[in-house]
Amino acid sequence: MMPWWKSPYLYIIVTQILFTISDLIGRSAMKEKGFTLSSFLGGWFLLYLLIRQIATMGQLYVFANIELGKTMALFGAASIVLSNILSFL
């Protein structure tokens, strides 16, 4: 049996949470600073990129370990659940 920390299903949930966090950071910063060059030179953008890179690495791990059809369905379901939870909160 596979240890829980190597489970691709855990990575699906974690990567979707990371993408959602980065989306919230980007939305907040864009509302506050606007879409200008100076706003992309701030620390928030570096944090945004770092979180998205980690999430992308997690997705690549999932794509390498689960067949594509299941993976896309699970990513879609996880994103719908997370967006509904966030909209409720």
Secondary structure, 3 states (H helix, E strand, C coil): CCCHHHCHHHHHHHHHHHHHHHHHHHHHHHHHHCCCCHHHHCHHHHHHHHHHHHHHHHHHHHHHHCCHHHHHHHHHHHHHHHHHHHHHC
